[in-house]
Amino acid sequence: MSLHRNLVAGVASLLLLSALPSASTARAADGGTLKVGIAAETGNLDLLQNVSTLSSYTAVFDGLLRYGQNGVLEPALATAWSISKDGLSLTFELRKGVKFSDGTPFNAETAKWNLLRWMGVDDFSWIGVSAAFDKIVIDNPYKLTIKLKRPVPAAPLEMTIVRPVRFLSPKAVDAKGKQVKPIGTGPWIVKSYDAAQTVLVRNDAYWGKKPLFAKMELKVVPDEQARVNALRSGDLDVIGGDWVAQLSPRRAKMLKGANIQVVAEPGTAAMLLGFSPKSPIMKDKAVRDAIFTGVDRAAIASVLFEGFADTTADVFPKNVPHAAKRHPVPARNVARAQKYLTDGGWTKSGSGYTKGGAPLVIDFLVSEESLPGSRRIAEMIQSQLTEIGFQVQISSVDNATMHDRRPAFKYDMTFFTSYGAPYDPHGTLSSLYFTTGDSGPDGKVYVADELDRLVVAALEASGPARDVKMQAVFDWLYNNTAVCPLVVAQRLWAVNPRVKNFKLPATDYDLPFMDMTLAD
């Protein structure tokens, strides 16, 4: 499951921008149209295929549960849920009176049909409840129980992820079961979609709280500067969001200086420096300790993120469930970093260090395509480590090369990001810190036999024991300097003045629209 951003820029964005409607276009009498800039087309929103942008799914499809602020689970298509004492049965009471937008009733039968499309299927074994799936029992027309072969304490939280756990009308597939239409029970209905835009109209039969405007136009504008210009001219109402169309800190600061409303809220994903466990030089804890102490997180946050980031020494932000206690964020200390090296057997040699005749040289793997802005951050870290006595060689590669080299640990050091809400902490731990977890091209932040045991214990724990077991994982990573957390980038959005009561949902996988109104 690759969750890295890959924003495509090009001349085509300027052509698309010229086709955007004028801000003076008459507003619909029933509440108006919100125009949102997106970086890539939404696609057909197939719930089983990794071909569509993630941010649009939640507008069209509901899940059984909803991920609320700070990871609090809220009812959605399920009004109540429970887990048996042995952890092998997960029961849901389903909401009555709900229909898909094509009129098909939602009930236990349609819910079971949807769940069986992915539960127990190898392609979705990265979801714990799928890997442990046994069977589904319909208790009554609005109640079902998922039976598991082993406990999955994170199962309720997994029911909030974007894809594939949401619910599709059984009439929206062909004879072979392939999805042919994006028909859900959500607050919006897909009216049309193509390479230039997706048009959503309000589902006036929606079971829940309805949007206060009638239409959304998701405009494909791949180039960030073009999106900024369109916002300032009024051709777009909203831009931003890491999984919608990323707004960089530099441009957010510029917009804020131009009196455009910029919304910056704490993020849920941490940016990390990962050390290859197969790198001979990175197996030396003294080297890892020197880097951990020698990196200036505050400078990265203030200079490269323009203040729109929070420093961290932990692998998850505090707003992620079970993130546990905080470890202190070290201030940069060159002398202490150098002492780690000398105490670890490294000898000062000119402007650098050697050990056993080998120089202190590290290969820093970076891909601007995989993580926009990472080259500038790498260059700042390179300068900071050079002052300590490291020789840092930046290997700047394309997205495909990064996807080849990172899973094979062909680097000394590289960037990672945790997956963020609603996938964490279980998603990142099971994929990026567990030897056999399926992380695809994302690779692994760190793996070790002892860490595997701790991660398994944390993921299998329930109740109060879960926080204790999670803390054991975080303490091991910190005490072994297995990873170097840097910053948590804030969630950045910019908003046209005609949009009133703009507020962010709990995750950037959700489009913001609830409770918003539009001025003429």
C-alpha positions as CSV (number, residue, x, y, z in Angstrom):
1,M,0.0,0.0,0.0
2,S,1.9,3.0,-1.2
3,L,0.7,6.2,0.4
4,H,3.4,8.6,-0.8
5,R,2.4,11.8,-2.6
6,N,3.3,12.2,-6.3
7,L,2.0,15.6,-7.5
8,V,2.2,15.9,-11.3
9,A,3.0,19.4,-12.7
10,G,3.1,20.5,-16.4
11,V,1.9,22.8,-19.1
12,A,-1.4,21.0,-19.2
13,S,-2.3,22.5,-15.9
14,L,-2.3,26.0,-17.5
15,L,-4.6,24.8,-20.2
16,L,-7.0,23.4,-17.6
17,L,-6.9,26.6,-15.6
18,S,-8.0,28.6,-18.6
19,A,-11.1,26.5,-18.8
20,L,-12.2,27.2,-15.2
21,P,-15.5,29.1,-14.9
22,S,-15.3,32.8,-13.9
23,A,-15.9,33.8,-10.3
24,S,-18.8,35.9,-11.5
25,T,-20.7,32.9,-12.6
26,A,-24.2,33.0,-11.1
27,R,-24.6,30.8,-8.0
28,A,-27.2,28.1,-7.9
29,A,-30.3,29.1,-6.0
30,D,-30.2,26.0,-3.8
31,G,-27.0,26.7,-2.0
32,G,-24.2,27.3,-4.6
33,T,-21.2,25.4,-5.9
34,L,-17.9,24.8,-4.1
35,K,-14.9,24.7,-6.4
36,V,-12.0,22.6,-5.0
37,G,-8.6,22.3,-6.6
38,I,-7.3,18.8,-6.9
39,A,-3.9,17.6,-8.1
40,A,-5.0,14.6,-10.1
41,E,-8.3,13.3,-11.5
42,T,-10.4,11.3,-9.1
43,G,-10.9,8.3,-11.5
44,N,-13.9,6.0,-11.2
45,L,-13.6,5.6,-7.4
46,D,-13.3,1.8,-7.7
47,L,-13.2,0.6,-4.1
48,L,-11.0,-2.4,-4.8
49,Q,-8.4,-0.8,-7.2
50,N,-5.6,1.5,-6.4
51,V,-6.3,3.8,-9.3
52,S,-8.3,6.7,-7.9
53,T,-7.3,9.6,-5.6
54,L,-8.1,8.7,-2.0
55,S,-9.6,12.1,-1.0
56,S,-12.9,11.8,-2.9
57,Y,-14.1,8.4,-1.7
58,T,-15.4,9.7,1.7
59,A,-17.7,12.1,-0.1
60,V,-19.5,9.3,-1.9
61,F,-19.1,6.2,0.2
62,D,-19.8,5.6,3.9
63,G,-18.1,3.2,6.2
64,L,-19.5,1.3,9.2
65,L,-17.7,3.7,11.5
66,R,-16.3,7.2,11.2
67,Y,-12.8,8.4,12.3
68,G,-13.4,11.4,14.6
69,Q,-11.0,14.0,16.0
70,N,-8.0,12.4,17.8
71,G,-9.1,9.0,16.7
72,V,-12.4,8.8,18.5
73,L,-14.6,6.3,16.7
74,E,-18.1,7.6,15.7
75,P,-21.2,5.8,14.4
76,A,-21.8,5.9,10.6
77,L,-23.6,3.0,8.8
78,A,-23.3,1.1,12.1
79,T,-25.0,2.7,15.1
80,A,-23.3,0.4,17.7
81,W,-20.5,-2.2,17.8
82,S,-19.0,-4.6,20.2
83,I,-16.1,-7.1,20.4
84,S,-16.5,-10.5,22.2
85,K,-14.4,-11.2,25.3
86,D,-12.2,-13.7,23.2
87,G,-11.8,-11.0,20.5
88,L,-13.0,-13.4,17.8
89,S,-16.4,-11.8,17.1
90,L,-17.0,-8.3,16.0
91,T,-20.8,-7.3,16.0
92,F,-22.4,-4.3,14.3
93,E,-25.9,-2.9,14.7
94,L,-26.7,-1.4,11.3
95,R,-28.5,1.9,10.7
96,K,-32.1,1.4,9.5
97,G,-33.7,3.3,6.7
98,V,-30.5,3.9,4.7
99,K,-30.5,3.6,0.9
100,F,-27.8,3.8,-1.7
101,S,-28.2,6.7,-4.1
102,D,-29.7,4.4,-6.7
103,G,-32.5,3.4,-4.2
104,T,-31.1,0.0,-3.2
105,P,-31.7,-0.6,0.6
106,F,-28.7,-0.9,2.9
107,N,-29.0,-3.8,5.3
108,A,-27.1,-6.8,6.6
109,E,-27.3,-8.6,3.2
110,T,-25.8,-5.8,1.3
111,A,-23.3,-5.1,4.0
112,K,-22.2,-8.8,3.9
113,W,-21.9,-8.7,0.1
114,N,-19.6,-5.7,0.4
115,L,-17.4,-7.1,3.1
116,L,-16.9,-10.4,1.3
117,R,-15.5,-8.5,-1.6
118,W,-12.3,-7.9,0.4
119,M,-12.3,-9.8,3.6
120,G,-10.1,-12.9,3.4
121,V,-8.7,-11.8,0.0
122,D,-4.9,-11.9,-0.3
123,D,-4.7,-8.4,-1.9
124,F,-6.1,-7.0,1.3
125,S,-4.1,-9.0,3.8
126,W,-2.5,-5.7,5.0
127,I,-5.7,-5.1,6.8
128,G,-5.7,-7.1,10.0
129,V,-9.4,-8.0,10.0
130,S,-9.0,-9.3,6.5
131,A,-6.0,-11.4,7.2
132,A,-7.8,-13.0,10.3
133,F,-11.2,-13.3,8.6
134,D,-13.2,-16.5,9.1
135,K,-16.9,-15.8,8.2
136,I,-19.8,-13.4,8.5
137,V,-23.0,-14.3,10.3
138,I,-26.2,-12.3,9.7
139,D,-28.0,-12.1,13.1
140,N,-31.0,-10.2,11.8
141,P,-31.7,-7.9,8.8
142,Y,-29.8,-5.1,10.6
143,K,-27.2,-6.9,12.6
144,L,-24.2,-8.9,11.5
145,T,-21.2,-10.5,13.2
146,I,-17.7,-10.8,11.7
147,K,-16.0,-14.0,12.9
148,L,-12.2,-14.0,13.1
149,K,-9.6,-16.7,13.4
150,R,-7.5,-14.6,15.8
151,P,-8.2,-11.4,17.7
152,V,-7.6,-8.1,15.9
153,P,-8.0,-5.4,18.6
154,A,-7.6,-2.6,15.9
155,A,-10.5,-4.0,13.9
156,P,-13.0,-1.2,14.7
157,L,-10.4,1.4,13.8
158,E,-9.7,-0.5,10.5
159,M,-13.4,0.0,9.6
160,T,-12.7,3.7,9.2
161,I,-10.0,3.5,6.5
162,V,-10.7,4.8,3.0
163,R,-10.5,1.8,0.7
164,P,-11.8,-0.9,0.4
165,V,-13.9,-0.9,3.6
166,R,-16.7,1.4,2.4
167,F,-20.0,0.4,0.9
168,L,-21.0,0.1,-2.7
169,S,-24.5,-0.6,-4.2
170,P,-24.7,-4.3,-5.3
171,K,-26.3,-2.9,-8.5
172,A,-23.1,-0.9,-9.4
173,V,-21.1,-3.9,-10.6
174,D,-21.2,-6.0,-13.8
175,A,-21.8,-9.7,-14.2
176,K,-18.2,-10.4,-13.1
177,G,-18.5,-8.3,-10.0
178,K,-16.4,-5.5,-11.3
179,Q,-17.4,-2.0,-10.1
180,V,-18.9,0.0,-13.0
181,K,-20.4,3.0,-11.2
182,P,-19.5,4.9,-8.0
183,I,-22.8,4.4,-6.1
184,G,-22.6,4.8,-2.4
185,T,-24.8,6.0,0.6
186,G,-22.7,9.1,1.2
187,P,-23.7,12.8,1.2
188,W,-22.6,13.3,-2.5
189,I,-23.5,11.7,-5.8
190,V,-21.1,11.6,-8.7
191,K,-22.8,13.3,-11.6
192,S,-19.8,13.1,-14.0
193,Y,-16.0,12.7,-14.0
194,D,-13.2,13.0,-16.6
195,A,-9.6,14.1,-16.8
196,A,-10.5,17.8,-16.2
197,Q,-13.0,17.6,-13.3
198,T,-15.4,15.5,-11.2
199,V,-18.8,17.0,-10.5
200,L,-20.7,16.0,-7.3
201,V,-24.2,16.9,-6.5
202,R,-25.8,16.8,-3.0
203,N,-27.5,13.6,-2.1
204,D,-30.8,15.1,-0.8
205,A,-31.9,11.6,0.5
206,Y,-28.7,11.3,2.6
207,W,-29.4,9.7,6.0
208,G,-27.1,12.0,7.9
209,K,-26.4,15.7,8.1
210,K,-26.5,17.1,4.6
211,P,-24.1,19.7,3.1
212,L,-25.4,23.2,3.0
213,F,-24.6,23.8,-0.6
214,A,-25.8,21.9,-3.7
215,K,-22.8,21.1,-5.8
216,M,-19.0,20.5,-5.7
217,E,-16.7,20.8,-8.7
218,L,-13.4,19.1,-8.2
219,K,-11.1,20.9,-10.7
220,V,-7.9,19.1,-11.8
221,V,-5.1,21.6,-11.6
222,P,-1.8,19.7,-11.2
223,D,0.5,22.7,-10.8
224,E,0.5,24.3,-7.3
225,Q,1.2,27.8,-8.5
226,A,-1.7,27.5,-10.9
227,R,-4.0,26.5,-8.0
228,V,-2.8,29.4,-6.0
229,N,-3.5,31.8,-8.8
230,A,-6.9,30.4,-9.3
231,L,-7.7,30.8,-5.7
232,R,-6.6,34.4,-5.7
233,S,-8.7,35.1,-8.8
234,G,-11.8,33.4,-7.4
235,D,-11.8,30.6,-9.9
236,L,-11.2,28.1,-7.0
237,D,-12.6,28.3,-3.5
238,V,-10.5,25.8,-1.6
239,I,-7.0,24.4,-2.1
240,G,-4.7,22.3,0.1
241,G,-4.6,19.0,1.9
242,D,-1.8,16.4,1.5
243,W,-4.2,13.9,-0.3
244,V,-6.2,16.5,-2.3
245,A,-3.7,19.0,-3.7
246,Q,-0.8,19.8,-1.4
247,L,-0.2,23.4,-0.4
248,S,3.5,24.0,0.3
249,P,4.5,26.0,3.4
250,R,6.2,28.6,1.2
251,R,3.0,29.3,-0.7
252,A,0.9,29.1,2.4
253,K,3.0,31.8,4.0
254,M,2.7,33.9,0.8
255,L,-1.0,33.6,0.8
256,K,-1.3,34.4,4.5
257,G,0.7,37.6,3.8
258,A,-1.8,38.5,1.1
259,N,-4.7,38.3,3.6
260,I,-6.0,35.0,2.2
261,Q,-7.3,32.7,5.0
262,V,-4.8,29.9,5.6
263,V,-5.9,27.1,7.9
264,A,-3.1,25.3,9.7
265,E,-3.9,22.5,12.1
266,P,-1.7,19.8,13.7
267,G,-0.9,17.0,11.4
268,T,-1.2,13.3,12.0
269,A,1.8,12.0,10.0
270,A,5.5,12.3,11.2
271,M,8.4,12.9,8.8
272,L,11.3,10.5,9.7
273,L,14.9,9.9,8.9
274,G,15.2,6.1,8.4
275,F,18.5,4.2,8.9
276,S,19.0,1.1,6.8
277,P,19.3,-1.9,9.1
278,K,21.5,-3.6,6.4
279,S,23.9,-0.7,6.2
280,P,27.2,-1.6,7.9
281,I,27.8,2.0,9.0
282,M,24.2,2.5,10.3
283,K,24.5,-0.6,12.4
284,D,26.8,1.5,14.6
285,K,24.6,3.0,17.2
286,A,27.2,5.8,17.8
287,V,26.6,7.0,14.2
288,R,22.8,6.9,14.7
289,D,23.1,8.8,18.1
290,A,25.3,11.4,16.5
291,I,22.7,12.0,13.7
292,F,19.8,12.1,16.2
293,T,21.6,14.7,18.3
294,G,23.2,16.6,15.4
295,V,20.1,17.3,13.3
296,D,18.4,20.7,13.9
297,R,14.7,20.0,14.0
298,A,13.8,23.5,15.0
299,A,15.6,25.0,11.9
300,I,13.9,22.5,9.6
301,A,10.5,23.4,11.0
302,S,11.1,27.2,10.9
303,V,13.1,27.6,7.8
304,L,12.0,24.9,5.4
305,F,8.4,24.5,6.7
306,E,8.0,28.3,7.3
307,G,6.8,27.5,10.8
308,F,4.0,25.2,9.6
309,A,5.5,22.2,11.3
310,D,6.1,20.9,14.9
311,T,9.3,19.3,16.0
312,T,9.2,15.7,17.3
313,A,11.3,12.9,18.7
314,D,8.5,10.4,18.4
315,V,7.3,8.2,15.5
316,F,3.7,9.3,15.9
317,P,2.2,12.7,16.8
318,K,0.3,13.0,20.1
319,N,-3.1,13.2,18.3
320,V,-2.7,9.6,17.0
321,P,-4.5,7.0,19.2
322,H,-2.2,5.1,21.6
323,A,0.7,7.5,20.8
324,A,1.6,7.3,24.5
325,K,4.0,9.6,26.4
326,R,6.3,12.1,24.6
327,H,10.1,11.8,24.5
328,P,12.0,15.1,24.8
329,V,13.0,16.7,21.5
330,P,16.7,17.3,21.6
331,A,18.2,20.7,20.8
332,R,21.0,20.4,18.2
333,N,24.3,19.8,20.0
334,V,27.4,19.5,17.8
335,A,29.8,18.8,20.7
336,R,27.6,16.0,22.0
337,A,27.2,14.4,18.6
338,Q,31.0,14.4,18.1
339,K,31.4,12.8,21.6
340,Y,29.0,10.0,20.6
341,L,31.4,9.3,17.7
342,T,34.6,9.4,19.6
343,D,33.1,7.3,22.4
344,G,32.1,4.9,19.7
345,G,35.6,4.4,18.5
346,W,35.6,7.0,15.6
347,T,38.8,9.0,15.3
348,K,39.0,12.6,14.2
349,S,40.8,12.8,10.8
350,G,41.0,16.2,9.3
351,S,37.5,17.6,8.9
352,G,36.0,14.1,9.2
353,Y,36.2,10.8,11.1
354,T,37.5,7.3,10.4
355,K,37.0,3.9,12.1
356,G,39.1,0.9,11.2
357,G,40.4,2.9,8.3
358,A,37.0,3.5,6.8
359,P,35.7,7.2,6.5
360,L,32.4,8.4,8.0
361,V,30.6,8.6,4.7
362,I,26.8,8.0,4.3
363,D,24.6,7.7,1.3
364,F,21.4,9.8,1.7
365,L,18.7,8.6,-0.7
366,V,16.2,11.3,-1.7
367,S,13.4,11.5,-4.2
368,E,11.7,14.8,-4.9
369,E,9.0,12.9,-6.8
370,S,8.2,10.6,-3.9
371,L,8.3,13.4,-1.3
372,P,8.1,16.9,-2.6
373,G,10.4,19.3,-0.8
374,S,12.6,16.6,0.5
375,R,15.7,17.7,-1.5
376,R,15.8,21.0,0.3
377,I,15.5,19.3,3.7
378,A,18.2,16.8,2.7
379,E,20.6,19.6,1.8
380,M,20.0,21.3,5.2
381,I,20.6,18.0,7.0
382,Q,23.7,17.4,4.9
383,S,25.1,20.8,5.9
384,Q,24.3,20.1,9.6
385,L,26.0,16.7,9.6
386,T,29.0,18.0,7.6
387,E,29.7,20.5,10.5
388,I,29.9,17.5,12.8
389,G,32.3,15.6,10.6
390,F,30.1,13.4,8.4
391,Q,30.6,13.1,4.7
392,V,27.0,13.0,3.3
393,Q,26.4,12.1,-0.3
394,I,22.9,12.9,-1.5
395,S,21.6,10.4,-4.1
396,S,18.7,12.2,-5.8
397,V,16.5,9.7,-7.7
398,D,13.2,9.4,-9.5
399,N,10.1,7.8,-8.0
400,A,10.7,4.4,-9.7
401,T,14.3,4.2,-8.5
402,M,13.2,5.1,-4.9
403,H,10.6,2.3,-5.1
404,D,13.3,-0.1,-6.1
405,R,16.0,0.9,-3.7
406,R,14.1,1.6,-0.5
407,P,12.5,-1.9,-0.1
408,A,15.9,-3.4,-0.8
409,F,17.6,-1.2,1.9
410,K,20.0,0.1,-0.8
411,Y,20.9,3.3,1.1
412,D,22.3,4.4,4.4
413,M,19.7,7.0,5.2
414,T,16.4,8.1,3.6
415,F,13.1,9.8,4.4
416,F,9.9,8.1,5.5
417,T,6.5,9.4,6.6
418,S,4.1,7.6,8.8
419,Y,0.7,7.0,7.2
420,G,-1.3,9.3,9.4
421,A,-5.0,9.1,10.4
422,P,-7.0,6.9,10.2
423,Y,-4.3,4.2,9.5
424,D,-2.2,4.8,12.6
425,P,-0.7,3.5,14.7
426,H,-1.5,0.0,13.6
427,G,-1.0,0.7,9.9
428,T,2.5,2.1,10.1
429,L,3.6,-0.3,12.7
430,S,2.4,-3.4,10.9
431,S,3.8,-2.3,7.5
432,L,6.9,-0.2,8.2
433,Y,8.3,-1.7,11.4
434,F,7.4,-5.4,11.0
435,T,9.6,-7.7,9.0
436,T,6.9,-9.6,7.1
437,G,4.3,-6.8,6.9
438,D,3.4,-5.9,3.3
439,S,4.7,-2.4,2.7
440,G,5.3,-2.6,-1.1
441,P,7.5,0.2,-2.4
442,D,7.3,2.1,0.9
443,G,10.0,-0.2,2.3
444,K,10.7,-0.5,6.0
445,V,11.8,2.2,8.5
446,Y,13.5,-0.4,10.7
447,V,13.2,-4.1,11.3
448,A,14.8,-6.4,14.0
449,D,13.7,-9.6,15.6
450,E,13.2,-8.0,19.0
451,L,11.2,-5.2,17.4
452,D,9.0,-7.8,15.6
453,R,8.1,-9.4,18.9
454,L,7.2,-6.0,20.5
455,V,5.1,-4.9,17.5
456,V,3.1,-8.2,17.5
457,A,2.5,-7.9,21.2
458,A,1.3,-4.3,20.7
459,L,-1.0,-5.1,17.8
460,E,-2.5,-8.1,19.6
461,A,-3.1,-6.3,22.9
462,S,-6.5,-5.0,23.9
463,G,-7.9,-2.8,26.7
464,P,-5.5,-1.0,29.0
465,A,-2.7,-3.4,28.1
466,R,-2.6,-2.0,24.6
467,D,-1.1,1.4,25.7
468,V,1.5,-0.4,27.8
469,K,2.5,-2.6,24.8
470,M,2.5,0.3,22.4
471,Q,4.7,2.3,24.8
472,A,7.2,-0.6,24.8
473,V,7.5,-0.3,21.0
474,F,8.1,3.4,21.1
475,D,10.6,3.2,24.0
476,W,12.5,0.5,22.1
477,L,12.7,2.6,19.0
478,Y,13.8,5.6,21.0
479,N,16.3,3.8,23.3
480,N,17.9,2.0,20.3
481,T,17.9,5.2,18.1
482,A,16.4,3.0,15.4
483,V,14.8,6.0,13.7
484,C,15.2,9.8,13.8
485,P,11.9,11.6,13.9
486,L,12.1,15.1,12.6
487,V,8.9,17.1,12.3
488,V,5.1,16.8,12.0
489,A,4.0,18.9,9.1
490,Q,0.8,20.8,9.8
491,R,-2.3,20.3,7.7
492,L,-2.4,23.3,5.3
493,W,-5.4,24.7,3.4
494,A,-6.2,28.1,1.8
495,V,-9.8,29.3,1.5
496,N,-11.6,32.0,-0.7
497,P,-13.3,34.6,1.5
498,R,-16.7,33.6,0.1
499,V,-16.4,30.3,1.9
500,K,-17.8,30.7,5.5
501,N,-17.4,28.4,8.5
502,F,-14.6,26.4,6.8
503,K,-13.3,23.6,9.1
504,L,-11.2,20.6,8.6
505,P,-12.4,17.0,9.0
506,A,-10.4,14.6,11.2
507,T,-8.2,13.4,8.3
508,D,-6.8,14.7,5.0
509,Y,-8.4,11.7,3.4
510,D,-11.7,13.5,3.8
511,L,-12.8,16.5,1.7
512,P,-13.8,19.5,3.8
513,F,-17.4,20.5,3.2
514,M,-19.6,19.9,6.2
515,D,-21.3,23.0,7.8
516,M,-19.7,25.3,5.2
517,T,-21.8,27.9,3.4
518,L,-21.0,30.0,0.3
519,A,-21.6,33.7,0.0
520,D,-22.8,35.1,-3.4
